[in-house]
């Protein structure tokens, strides 16, 4: 699992450092997926254990990391869709998604 998390973070970092706006958004999405896997791995996955057993349970799975990851998935989906809409609108307005050109054209206005 650590190798998969490392690959997701490495690929996400590579894409975030690129010039294309769409690649930056995809890189951020990959990094959030890597973060979700990291939180799930750090919480200590227990297979076969029920989340809640009742009073005096000896073996149980903590539902808090799963709830946090589910909340994070919903938030990251909303942020990703918002940034995709902003990238589309930027492309319509400036006819480019190259970040270097967008910085240069911003100075001209």
Biopython code that builds the backbone (N, CA, C, O; Angstrom):
import numpy as np
from Bio.PDB.StructureBuilder import StructureBuilder

atoms = [
    (1, "UNK", "N", (0.832, -1.190, 0.000)),
    (1, "UNK", "CA", (0.000, 0.000, 0.000)),
    (1, "UNK", "C", (0.878, 1.255, 0.000)),
    (1, "UNK", "O", (0.519, 2.267, -0.603)),
    (2, "UNK", "N", (2.033, 1.185, 0.681)),
    (2, "UNK", "CA", (2.922, 2.346, 0.725)),
    (2, "UNK", "C", (3.454, 2.681, -0.660)),
    (2, "UNK", "O", (3.655, 3.854, -0.974)),
    (3, "UNK", "N", (3.684, 1.675, -1.490)),
    (3, "UNK", "CA", (4.175, 1.915, -2.848)),
    (3, "UNK", "C", (3.103, 2.615, -3.677)),
    (3, "UNK", "O", (3.407, 3.545, -4.424)),
    (4, "UNK", "N", (1.866, 2.183, -3.553)),
    (4, "UNK", "CA", (0.765, 2.816, -4.294)),
    (4, "UNK", "C", (0.594, 4.272, -3.854)),
    (4, "UNK", "O", (0.394, 5.159, -4.684)),
    (5, "UNK", "N", (0.673, 4.508, -2.553)),
    (5, "UNK", "CA", (0.552, 5.876, -2.042)),
    (5, "UNK", "C", (1.697, 6.739, -2.570)),
    (5, "UNK", "O", (1.484, 7.882, -2.975)),
    (6, "UNK", "N", (2.896, 6.195, -2.563)),
    (6, "UNK", "CA", (4.046, 6.930, -3.080)),
    (6, "UNK", "C", (3.919, 7.244, -4.556)),
    (6, "UNK", "O", (4.269, 8.340, -4.994)),
    (7, "UNK", "N", (3.414, 6.279, -5.335)),
    (7, "UNK", "CA", (3.219, 6.506, -6.771)),
    (7, "UNK", "C", (2.176, 7.599, -7.011)),
    (7, "UNK", "O", (2.358, 8.451, -7.881)),
    (8, "UNK", "N", (1.087, 7.575, -6.243)),
    (8, "UNK", "CA", (0.045, 8.598, -6.394)),
    (8, "UNK", "C", (0.574, 9.981, -6.046)),
    (8, "UNK", "O", (0.307, 10.940, -6.770)),
    (9, "UNK", "N", (1.318, 10.101, -4.954)),
    (9, "UNK", "CA", (1.877, 11.399, -4.576)),
    (9, "UNK", "C", (2.920, 11.876, -5.590)),
    (9, "UNK", "O", (2.964, 13.057, -5.933)),
    (10, "UNK", "N", (3.761, 10.946, -6.068)),
    (10, "UNK", "CA", (4.791, 11.328, -7.039)),
    (10, "UNK", "C", (4.167, 11.789, -8.350)),
    (10, "UNK", "O", (4.563, 12.816, -8.901)),
    (11, "UNK", "N", (3.198, 11.037, -8.849)),
    (11, "UNK", "CA", (2.530, 11.406, -10.094)),
    (11, "UNK", "C", (1.755, 12.716, -9.927)),
    (11, "UNK", "O", (1.766, 13.568, -10.815)),
    (12, "UNK", "N", (1.086, 12.868, -8.788)),
    (12, "UNK", "CA", (0.351, 14.107, -8.526)),
    (12, "UNK", "C", (1.261, 15.311, -8.454)),
    (12, "UNK", "O", (0.926, 16.375, -8.976)),
    (13, "UNK", "N", (2.417, 15.159, -7.807)),
    (13, "UNK", "CA", (3.368, 16.264, -7.724)),
    (13, "UNK", "C", (3.917, 16.617, -9.096)),
    (13, "UNK", "O", (4.070, 17.794, -9.422)),
    (14, "UNK", "N", (4.215, 15.601, -9.904)),
    (14, "UNK", "CA", (4.710, 15.845, -11.260)),
    (14, "UNK", "C", (3.681, 16.608, -12.087)),
    (14, "UNK", "O", (4.029, 17.541, -12.810)),
    (15, "UNK", "N", (2.406, 16.210, -11.979)),
    (15, "UNK", "CA", (1.363, 16.883, -12.751)),
    (15, "UNK", "C", (1.099, 18.305, -12.250)),
    (15, "UNK", "O", (0.804, 19.194, -13.049)),
    (16, "UNK", "N", (1.200, 18.526, -10.947)),
    (16, "UNK", "CA", (0.979, 19.866, -10.403)),
    (16, "UNK", "C", (2.066, 20.824, -10.881)),
    (16, "UNK", "O", (1.805, 22.015, -11.049)),
    (17, "UNK", "N", (3.271, 20.326, -11.101)),
    (17, "UNK", "CA", (4.367, 21.183, -11.538)),
    (17, "UNK", "C", (4.385, 21.421, -13.040)),
    (17, "UNK", "O", (5.293, 22.087, -13.538)),
    (18, "UNK", "N", (3.416, 20.902, -13.771)),
    (18, "UNK", "CA", (3.376, 21.100, -15.221)),
    (18, "UNK", "C", (2.749, 22.451, -15.558)),
    (18, "UNK", "O", (2.303, 23.176, -14.668)),
    (19, "UNK", "N", (2.717, 22.779, -16.840)),
    (19, "UNK", "CA", (2.225, 24.095, -17.271)),
    (19, "UNK", "C", (0.738, 24.098, -17.613)),
    (19, "UNK", "O", (0.114, 25.158, -17.614)),
    (20, "UNK", "N", (0.169, 22.952, -17.900)),
    (20, "UNK", "CA", (-1.221, 22.880, -18.313)),
    (20, "UNK", "C", (-2.150, 22.922, -17.099)),
    (20, "UNK", "O", (-1.912, 22.246, -16.098)),
    (21, "UNK", "N", (-3.194, 23.711, -17.202)),
    (21, "UNK", "CA", (-4.140, 23.862, -16.105)),
    (21, "UNK", "C", (-4.887, 22.559, -15.826)),
    (21, "UNK", "O", (-5.148, 22.238, -14.667)),
    (22, "UNK", "N", (-5.232, 21.811, -16.864)),
    (22, "UNK", "CA", (-5.925, 20.544, -16.679)),
    (22, "UNK", "C", (-5.039, 19.528, -15.968)),
    (22, "UNK", "O", (-5.523, 18.776, -15.122)),
    (23, "UNK", "N", (-3.762, 19.496, -16.295)),
    (23, "UNK", "CA", (-2.840, 18.578, -15.611)),
    (23, "UNK", "C", (-2.678, 18.948, -14.141)),
    (23, "UNK", "O", (-2.526, 18.067, -13.295)),
    (24, "UNK", "N", (-2.709, 20.221, -13.835)),
    (24, "UNK", "CA", (-2.619, 20.653, -12.438)),
    (24, "UNK", "C", (-3.820, 20.157, -11.653)),
    (24, "UNK", "O", (-3.676, 19.692, -10.522)),
    (25, "UNK", "N", (-4.997, 20.253, -12.238)),
    (25, "UNK", "CA", (-6.214, 19.795, -11.571)),
    (25, "UNK", "C", (-6.186, 18.280, -11.390)),
    (25, "UNK", "O", (-6.557, 17.780, -10.327)),
    (26, "UNK", "N", (-5.754, 17.546, -12.409)),
    (26, "UNK", "CA", (-5.660, 16.089, -12.284)),
    (26, "UNK", "C", (-4.611, 15.686, -11.254)),
    (26, "UNK", "O", (-4.791, 14.698, -10.542)),
    (27, "UNK", "N", (-3.516, 16.441, -11.167)),
    (27, "UNK", "CA", (-2.492, 16.170, -10.162)),
    (27, "UNK", "C", (-3.008, 16.357, -8.749)),
    (27, "UNK", "O", (-2.710, 15.558, -7.861)),
    (28, "UNK", "N", (-3.781, 17.410, -8.538)),
    (28, "UNK", "CA", (-4.376, 17.620, -7.218)),
    (28, "UNK", "C", (-5.355, 16.504, -6.861)),
    (28, "UNK", "O", (-5.438, 16.086, -5.706)),
    (29, "UNK", "N", (-6.086, 16.031, -7.850)),
    (29, "UNK", "CA", (-7.014, 14.933, -7.618)),
    (29, "UNK", "C", (-6.263, 13.654, -7.238)),
    (29, "UNK", "O", (-6.683, 12.934, -6.332)),
    (30, "UNK", "N", (-5.164, 13.374, -7.922)),
    (30, "UNK", "CA", (-4.364, 12.192, -7.579)),
    (30, "UNK", "C", (-3.762, 12.311, -6.184)),
    (30, "UNK", "O", (-3.676, 11.325, -5.452)),
    (31, "UNK", "N", (-3.351, 13.505, -5.825)),
    (31, "UNK", "CA", (-2.782, 13.692, -4.493)),
    (31, "UNK", "C", (-3.832, 13.496, -3.399)),
    (31, "UNK", "O", (-3.512, 12.978, -2.329)),
    (32, "UNK", "N", (-5.073, 13.900, -3.647)),
    (32, "UNK", "CA", (-6.116, 13.672, -2.645)),
    (32, "UNK", "C", (-6.442, 12.191, -2.520)),
    (32, "UNK", "O", (-6.729, 11.709, -1.424)),
    (33, "UNK", "N", (-6.401, 11.462, -3.641)),
    (33, "UNK", "CA", (-6.619, 10.011, -3.549)),
    (33, "UNK", "C", (-5.495, 9.340, -2.766)),
    (33, "UNK", "O", (-5.738, 8.415, -1.991)),
    (34, "UNK", "N", (-4.273, 9.807, -2.968)),
    (34, "UNK", "CA", (-3.161, 9.287, -2.184)),
    (34, "UNK", "C", (-3.329, 9.589, -0.698)),
    (34, "UNK", "O", (-3.005, 8.757, 0.149)),
    (35, "UNK", "N", (-3.834, 10.778, -0.385)),
    (35, "UNK", "CA", (-4.078, 11.144, 1.004)),
    (35, "UNK", "C", (-5.158, 10.262, 1.627)),
    (35, "UNK", "O", (-5.047, 9.874, 2.790)),
    (36, "UNK", "N", (-6.189, 9.948, 0.869)),
    (36, "UNK", "CA", (-7.241, 9.070, 1.380)),
    (36, "UNK", "C", (-6.680, 7.694, 1.715)),
    (36, "UNK", "O", (-6.987, 7.129, 2.765)),
    (37, "UNK", "N", (-5.863, 7.164, 0.823)),
    (37, "UNK", "CA", (-5.243, 5.862, 1.090)),
    (37, "UNK", "C", (-4.300, 5.928, 2.281)),
    (37, "UNK", "O", (-4.223, 4.983, 3.066)),
    (38, "UNK", "N", (-3.582, 7.037, 2.420)),
    (38, "UNK", "CA", (-2.667, 7.196, 3.551)),
    (38, "UNK", "C", (-3.424, 7.212, 4.869)),
    (38, "UNK", "O", (-3.007, 6.555, 5.823)),
    (39, "UNK", "N", (-4.515, 7.938, 4.942)),
    (39, "UNK", "CA", (-5.314, 7.990, 6.172)),
    (39, "UNK", "C", (-5.893, 6.614, 6.479)),
    (39, "UNK", "O", (-5.896, 6.180, 7.631)),
    (40, "UNK", "N", (-6.383, 5.925, 5.443)),
    (40, "UNK", "CA", (-6.960, 4.599, 5.664)),
    (40, "UNK", "C", (-5.890, 3.609, 6.127)),
    (40, "UNK", "O", (-6.160, 2.760, 6.976)),
    (41, "UNK", "N", (-4.698, 3.711, 5.585)),
    (41, "UNK", "CA", (-3.629, 2.804, 5.981)),
    (41, "UNK", "C", (-3.148, 3.101, 7.396)),
    (41, "UNK", "O", (-2.880, 2.182, 8.169)),
    (42, "UNK", "N", (-3.037, 4.388, 7.736)),
    (42, "UNK", "CA", (-2.566, 4.754, 9.071)),
    (42, "UNK", "C", (-3.583, 4.406, 10.158)),
    (42, "UNK", "O", (-3.207, 4.230, 11.317)),
    (43, "UNK", "N", (-4.850, 4.305, 9.805)),
    (43, "UNK", "CA", (-5.867, 4.003, 10.816)),
    (43, "UNK", "C", (-5.835, 2.543, 11.240)),
    (43, "UNK", "O", (-6.527, 2.162, 12.184)),
    (44, "UNK", "N", (-5.050, 1.727, 10.565)),
    (44, "UNK", "CA", (-4.934, 0.320, 10.964)),
    (44, "UNK", "C", (-6.152, -0.478, 10.553)),
    (44, "UNK", "O", (-7.062, -0.696, 11.353)),
    (45, "UNK", "N", (-6.168, -0.909, 9.321)),
    (45, "UNK", "CA", (-7.307, -1.671, 8.813)),
    (45, "UNK", "C", (-7.426, -3.021, 9.519)),
    (45, "UNK", "O", (-6.444, -3.750, 9.658)),
    (46, "UNK", "N", (-8.613, -3.334, 9.951)),
    (46, "UNK", "CA", (-8.886, -4.629, 10.552)),
    (46, "UNK", "C", (-9.933, -5.313, 9.688)),
    (46, "UNK", "O", (-11.041, -4.799, 9.533)),
    (47, "UNK", "N", (-9.601, -6.437, 9.138)),
    (47, "UNK", "CA", (-10.556, -7.154, 8.299)),
    (47, "UNK", "C", (-11.362, -8.118, 9.152)),
    (47, "UNK", "O", (-10.822, -8.789, 10.031)),
    (48, "UNK", "N", (-12.619, -8.178, 8.893)),
    (48, "UNK", "CA", (-13.489, -9.116, 9.575)),
    (48, "UNK", "C", (-14.058, -8.613, 10.883)),
    (48, "UNK", "O", (-14.852, -9.323, 11.501)),
    (49, "UNK", "N", (-13.698, -7.436, 11.335)),
    (49, "UNK", "CA", (-14.222, -6.904, 12.587)),
    (49, "UNK", "C", (-15.375, -5.951, 12.283)),
    (49, "UNK", "O", (-15.339, -5.183, 11.322)),
    (50, "UNK", "N", (-16.376, -6.024, 13.118)),
    (50, "UNK", "CA", (-17.538, -5.144, 12.948)),
    (50, "UNK", "C", (-17.194, -3.740, 13.439)),
    (50, "UNK", "O", (-16.376, -3.591, 14.346)),
    (51, "UNK", "N", (-17.812, -2.696, 12.848)),
    (51, "UNK", "CA", (-17.509, -1.344, 13.304)),
    (51, "UNK", "C", (-17.972, -1.079, 14.736)),
    (51, "UNK", "O", (-17.263, -0.421, 15.498)),
    (52, "UNK", "N", (-19.117, -1.564, 15.105)),
    (52, "UNK", "CA", (-19.630, -1.376, 16.459)),
    (52, "UNK", "C", (-20.210, -2.693, 16.955)),
    (52, "UNK", "O", (-21.055, -3.291, 16.289)),
    (53, "UNK", "N", (-19.758, -3.149, 18.127)),
    (53, "UNK", "CA", (-20.236, -4.427, 18.647)),
    (53, "UNK", "C", (-21.115, -4.286, 19.881)),
    (53, "UNK", "O", (-21.842, -5.224, 20.208)),
    (54, "UNK", "N", (-21.082, -3.187, 20.560)),
    (54, "UNK", "CA", (-21.869, -3.007, 21.766)),
    (54, "UNK", "C", (-20.976, -2.776, 22.968)),
    (54, "UNK", "O", (-19.823, -2.374, 22.816)),
    (55, "UNK", "N", (-21.490, -3.025, 24.149)),
    (55, "UNK", "CA", (-20.758, -2.782, 25.394)),
    (55, "UNK", "C", (-19.654, -3.814, 25.596)),
    (55, "UNK", "O", (-19.860, -5.012, 25.399)),
    (56, "UNK", "N", (-18.485, -3.330, 25.990)),
    (56, "UNK", "CA", (-17.380, -4.218, 26.336)),
    (56, "UNK", "C", (-16.791, -4.979, 25.166)),
    (56, "UNK", "O", (-16.295, -6.091, 25.349)),
    (57, "UNK", "N", (-16.830, -4.420, 23.981)),
    (57, "UNK", "CA", (-16.288, -5.117, 22.809)),
    (57, "UNK", "C", (-14.769, -5.079, 22.846)),
    (57, "UNK", "O", (-14.177, -4.034, 23.119)),
    (58, "UNK", "N", (-14.139, -6.208, 22.574)),
    (58, "UNK", "CA", (-12.674, -6.293, 22.609)),
    (58, "UNK", "C", (-12.077, -5.918, 21.248)),
    (58, "UNK", "O", (-11.060, -5.228, 21.192)),
    (59, "UNK", "N", (-12.692, -6.361, 20.166)),
    (59, "UNK", "CA", (-12.174, -6.104, 18.821)),
    (59, "UNK", "C", (-13.230, -5.342, 18.030)),
    (59, "UNK", "O", (-14.339, -5.830, 17.808)),
    (60, "UNK", "N", (-12.868, -4.161, 17.620)),
    (60, "UNK", "CA", (-13.783, -3.364, 16.810)),
    (60, "UNK", "C", (-12.973, -2.500, 15.863)),
    (60, "UNK", "O", (-11.785, -2.266, 16.082)),
    (61, "UNK", "N", (-13.618, -2.029, 14.814)),
    (61, "UNK", "CA", (-12.992, -1.143, 13.847)),
    (61, "UNK", "C", (-13.450, 0.281, 14.127)),
    (61, "UNK", "O", (-14.642, 0.536, 14.296)),
    (62, "UNK", "N", (-12.494, 1.210, 14.174)),
    (62, "UNK", "CA", (-12.812, 2.607, 14.443)),
    (62, "UNK", "C", (-13.483, 3.218, 13.210)),
    (62, "UNK", "O", (-12.866, 3.253, 12.145)),
    (63, "UNK", "N", (-14.721, 3.698, 13.317)),
    (63, "UNK", "CA", (-15.405, 4.258, 12.152)),
    (63, "UNK", "C", (-15.006, 5.699, 11.833)),
    (63, "UNK", "O", (-15.375, 6.207, 10.774)),
    (64, "UNK", "N", (-14.261, 6.376, 12.719)),
    (64, "UNK", "CA", (-13.927, 7.776, 12.508)),
    (64, "UNK", "C", (-13.074, 8.015, 11.260)),
    (64, "UNK", "O", (-13.399, 8.922, 10.493)),
    (65, "UNK", "N", (-11.981, 7.241, 11.006)),
    (65, "UNK", "CA", (-11.214, 7.491, 9.772)),
    (65, "UNK", "C", (-12.041, 7.267, 8.509)),
    (65, "UNK", "O", (-11.869, 7.981, 7.521)),
    (66, "UNK", "N", (-12.926, 6.296, 8.535)),
    (66, "UNK", "CA", (-13.773, 6.042, 7.369)),
    (66, "UNK", "C", (-14.725, 7.206, 7.138)),
    (66, "UNK", "O", (-14.964, 7.590, 5.994)),
    (67, "UNK", "N", (-15.267, 7.768, 8.205)),
    (67, "UNK", "CA", (-16.162, 8.918, 8.067)),
    (67, "UNK", "C", (-15.403, 10.145, 7.574)),
    (67, "UNK", "O", (-15.920, 10.902, 6.753)),
    (68, "UNK", "N", (-14.182, 10.350, 8.067)),
    (68, "UNK", "CA", (-13.381, 11.481, 7.612)),
    (68, "UNK", "C", (-13.012, 11.344, 6.137)),
    (68, "UNK", "O", (-13.032, 12.327, 5.395)),
    (69, "UNK", "N", (-12.678, 10.134, 5.717)),
    (69, "UNK", "CA", (-12.323, 9.912, 4.316)),
    (69, "UNK", "C", (-13.541, 10.105, 3.418)),
    (69, "UNK", "O", (-13.426, 10.681, 2.336)),
    (70, "UNK", "N", (-14.694, 9.636, 3.850)),
    (70, "UNK", "CA", (-15.913, 9.827, 3.061)),
    (70, "UNK", "C", (-16.233, 11.315, 2.914)),
    (70, "UNK", "O", (-16.613, 11.764, 1.833)),
    (71, "UNK", "N", (-16.081, 12.073, 3.986)),
    (71, "UNK", "CA", (-16.289, 13.511, 3.918)),
    (71, "UNK", "C", (-15.271, 14.168, 2.992)),
    (71, "UNK", "O", (-15.616, 15.061, 2.218)),
    (72, "UNK", "N", (-14.022, 13.729, 3.072)),
    (72, "UNK", "CA", (-12.973, 14.280, 2.225)),
    (72, "UNK", "C", (-13.210, 13.956, 0.753)),
    (72, "UNK", "O", (-12.910, 14.779, -0.112)),
    (73, "UNK", "N", (-13.738, 12.783, 0.456)),
    (73, "UNK", "CA", (-14.042, 12.418, -0.932)),
    (73, "UNK", "C", (-15.106, 13.350, -1.496)),
    (73, "UNK", "O", (-14.988, 13.809, -2.633)),
    (74, "UNK", "N", (-16.136, 13.631, -0.719)),
    (74, "UNK", "CA", (-17.206, 14.516, -1.175)),
    (74, "UNK", "C", (-16.676, 15.938, -1.387)),
    (74, "UNK", "O", (-17.001, 16.584, -2.383)),
    (75, "UNK", "N", (-15.867, 16.416, -0.453)),
    (75, "UNK", "CA", (-15.314, 17.761, -0.585)),
    (75, "UNK", "C", (-14.385, 17.854, -1.777)),
    (75, "UNK", "O", (-14.443, 18.828, -2.527)),
    (76, "UNK", "N", (-13.515, 16.846, -1.971)),
    (76, "UNK", "CA", (-12.577, 16.882, -3.096)),
    (76, "UNK", "C", (-13.306, 16.777, -4.432)),
    (76, "UNK", "O", (-12.856, 17.354, -5.422)),
    (77, "UNK", "N", (-14.427, 16.047, -4.479)),
    (77, "UNK", "CA", (-15.220, 16.001, -5.701)),
    (77, "UNK", "C", (-15.789, 17.377, -6.032)),
    (77, "UNK", "O", (-15.767, 17.801, -7.187)),
    (78, "UNK", "N", (-16.293, 18.065, -5.024)),
    (78, "UNK", "CA", (-16.836, 19.404, -5.246)),
    (78, "UNK", "C", (-15.767, 20.399, -5.679)),
    (78, "UNK", "O", (-15.992, 21.205, -6.582)),
    (79, "UNK", "N", (-14.606, 20.342, -5.036)),
    (79, "UNK", "CA", (-13.514, 21.256, -5.392)),
    (79, "UNK", "C", (-13.002, 20.960, -6.792)),
    (79, "UNK", "O", (-12.708, 21.880, -7.555)),
    (80, "UNK", "N", (-12.891, 19.669, -7.139)),
    (80, "UNK", "CA", (-12.428, 19.292, -8.478)),
    (80, "UNK", "C", (-13.399, 19.758, -9.547)),
    (80, "UNK", "O", (-12.982, 20.283, -10.579)),
    (81, "UNK", "N", (-14.710, 19.568, -9.306)),
    (81, "UNK", "CA", (-15.665, 20.037, -10.314)),
    (81, "UNK", "C", (-15.662, 21.553, -10.429)),
    (81, "UNK", "O", (-15.805, 22.089, -11.528)),
    (82, "UNK", "N", (-15.501, 22.248, -9.319)),
    (82, "UNK", "CA", (-15.434, 23.708, -9.368)),
    (82, "UNK", "C", (-14.205, 24.175, -10.143)),
    (82, "UNK", "O", (-14.302, 25.086, -10.965)),
    (83, "UNK", "N", (-13.055, 23.562, -9.890)),
    (83, "UNK", "CA", (-11.843, 23.971, -10.607)),
    (83, "UNK", "C", (-11.903, 23.596, -12.082)),
    (83, "UNK", "O", (-11.337, 24.304, -12.915)),
    (84, "UNK", "N", (-12.575, 22.505, -12.424)),
    (84, "UNK", "CA", (-12.751, 22.168, -13.840)),
    (84, "UNK", "C", (-13.614, 23.203, -14.554)),
    (84, "UNK", "O", (-13.336, 23.566, -15.697)),
    (85, "UNK", "N", (-14.658, 23.675, -13.881)),
    (85, "UNK", "CA", (-15.507, 24.720, -14.466)),
    (85, "UNK", "C", (-14.711, 26.017, -14.618)),
    (85, "UNK", "O", (-14.834, 26.706, -15.630)),
    (86, "UNK", "N", (-13.894, 26.350, -13.613)),
    (86, "UNK", "CA", (-13.062, 27.549, -13.723)),
    (86, "UNK", "C", (-12.036, 27.417, -14.849)),
    (86, "UNK", "O", (-11.769, 28.385, -15.561)),
    (87, "UNK", "N", (-11.460, 26.219, -15.013)),
    (87, "UNK", "CA", (-10.494, 26.004, -16.091)),
    (87, "UNK", "C", (-11.173, 26.121, -17.450)),
    (87, "UNK", "O", (-10.596, 26.681, -18.382)),
    (88, "UNK", "N", (-12.393, 25.598, -17.573)),
    (88, "UNK", "CA", (-13.127, 25.708, -18.832)),
    (88, "UNK", "C", (-13.444, 27.174, -19.154)),
    (88, "UNK", "O", (-13.312, 27.613, -20.297)),
    (89, "UNK", "N", (-13.856, 27.906, -18.145)),
    (89, "UNK", "CA", (-14.166, 29.324, -18.348)),
    (89, "UNK", "C", (-12.910, 30.122, -18.697)),
    (89, "UNK", "O", (-12.959, 31.040, -19.516)),
    (90, "UNK", "N", (-11.793, 29.769, -18.076)),
    (90, "UNK", "CA", (-10.523, 30.423, -18.391)),
    (90, "UNK", "C", (-10.117, 30.129, -19.823)),
    (90, "UNK", "O", (-9.628, 31.011, -20.529)),
    (91, "UNK", "N", (-10.320, 28.885, -20.256)),
    (91, "UNK", "CA", (-9.981, 28.536, -21.631)),
    (91, "UNK", "C", (-10.868, 29.284, -22.624)),
    (91, "UNK", "O", (-10.395, 29.711, -23.677)),
    (92, "UNK", "N", (-12.145, 29.445, -22.299)),
    (92, "UNK", "CA", (-13.037, 30.200, -23.178)),
    (92, "UNK", "C", (-12.619, 31.670, -23.270)),
    (92, "UNK", "O", (-12.679, 32.276, -24.339)),
    (93, "UNK", "N", (-12.201, 32.224, -22.150)),
    (93, "UNK", "CA", (-11.858, 33.646, -22.108)),
    (93, "UNK", "C", (-10.500, 33.940, -22.748)),
    (93, "UNK", "O", (-10.368, 34.918, -23.484)),
    (94, "UNK", "N", (-9.495, 33.112, -22.481)),
    (94, "UNK", "CA", (-8.128, 33.401, -22.890)),
    (94, "UNK", "C", (-7.631, 32.530, -24.045)),
    (94, "UNK", "O", (-6.549, 32.790, -24.570)),
    (95, "UNK", "N", (-8.377, 31.516, -24.456)),
    (95, "UNK", "CA", (-8.011, 30.587, -25.528)),
    (95, "UNK", "C", (-6.710, 29.834, -25.249)),
    (95, "UNK", "O", (-5.994, 29.480, -26.185)),
    (96, "UNK", "N", (-6.401, 29.589, -24.006)),
    (96, "UNK", "CA", (-5.216, 28.811, -23.639)),
    (96, "UNK", "C", (-5.397, 28.251, -22.230)),
    (96, "UNK", "O", (-6.146, 28.792, -21.417)),
    (97, "UNK", "N", (-4.690, 27.153, -21.966)),
    (97, "UNK", "CA", (-4.654, 26.632, -20.602)),
    (97, "UNK", "C", (-3.218, 26.564, -20.094)),
    (97, "UNK", "O", (-2.946, 25.926, -19.077)),
    (98, "UNK", "N", (-2.302, 27.220, -20.800)),
    (98, "UNK", "CA", (-0.907, 27.270, -20.416)),
    (98, "UNK", "C", (-0.727, 28.328, -19.326)),
    (98, "UNK", "O", (-1.043, 29.501, -19.527)),
    (99, "UNK", "N", (-0.221, 27.901, -18.182)),
    (99, "UNK", "CA", (-0.097, 28.810, -17.054)),
    (99, "UNK", "C", (0.899, 29.939, -17.313)),
    (99, "UNK", "O", (0.696, 31.057, -16.838)),
    (100, "UNK", "N", (1.963, 29.669, -18.050)),
    (100, "UNK", "CA", (2.945, 30.722, -18.344)),
    (100, "UNK", "C", (2.331, 31.805, -19.224)),
    (100, "UNK", "O", (2.562, 32.993, -18.999)),
    (101, "UNK", "N", (1.556, 31.403, -20.220)),
    (101, "UNK", "CA", (0.888, 32.393, -21.081)),
    (101, "UNK", "C", (-0.177, 33.162, -20.308)),
    (101, "UNK", "O", (-0.366, 34.358, -20.533)),
    (102, "UNK", "N", (-0.875, 32.481, -19.397)),
    (102, "UNK", "CA", (-1.890, 33.172, -18.610)),
    (102, "UNK", "C", (-1.255, 34.216, -17.696)),
    (102, "UNK", "O", (-1.827, 35.287, -17.493)),
    (103, "UNK", "N", (-0.082, 33.919, -17.146)),
    (103, "UNK", "CA", (0.606, 34.914, -16.319)),
    (103, "UNK", "C", (1.038, 36.110, -17.151)),
    (103, "UNK", "O", (0.954, 37.252, -16.698)),
    (104, "UNK", "N", (1.503, 35.845, -18.373)),
    (104, "UNK", "CA", (1.948, 36.938, -19.245)),
    (104, "UNK", "C", (0.799, 37.784, -19.729)),
    (104, "UNK", "O", (0.931, 39.005, -19.812)),
    (105, "UNK", "N", (-0.348, 37.164, -20.056)),
    (105, "UNK", "CA", (-1.500, 37.910, -20.541)),
    (105, "UNK", "C", (-2.190, 38.669, -19.413)),
    (105, "UNK", "O", (-2.862, 39.672, -19.656)),
    (106, "UNK", "N", (-2.026, 38.193, -18.186)),
    (106, "UNK", "CA", (-2.604, 38.900, -17.063)),
    (106, "UNK", "C", (-1.936, 40.255, -16.870)),
    (106, "UNK", "O", (-2.584, 41.236, -16.505)),
    (107, "UNK", "N", (-0.616, 40.294, -17.125)),
    (107, "UNK", "CA", (0.112, 41.557, -16.988)),
    (107, "UNK", "C", (-0.291, 42.562, -18.047)),
    (107, "UNK", "O", (-0.234, 43.769, -17.811)),
    (108, "UNK", "N", (-0.704, 42.072, -19.228)),
    (108, "UNK", "CA", (-1.074, 42.961, -20.313)),
    (108, "UNK", "C", (-2.382, 43.684, -20.064)),
    (108, "UNK", "O", (-2.581, 44.786, -20.575)),
    (109, "UNK", "N", (-3.270, 43.096, -19.299)),
    (109, "UNK", "CA", (-4.572, 43.722, -19.044)),
    (109, "UNK", "C", (-4.466, 44.756, -18.010)),
    (109, "UNK", "O", (-5.464, 45.389, -17.666)),
]
sb = StructureBuilder()
sb.init_structure("model")
sb.init_model(0)
sb.init_chain("A")
sb.init_seg("    ")
for serial, (resi, resn, name, xyz) in enumerate(atoms, 1):
    if name == "N":
        sb.init_residue(resn, " ", resi, " ")
    sb.init_atom(name, np.array(xyz, "f"), 0.0, 1.0, " ", f" {name:<3s}", serial, name[0])
structure = sb.get_structure()
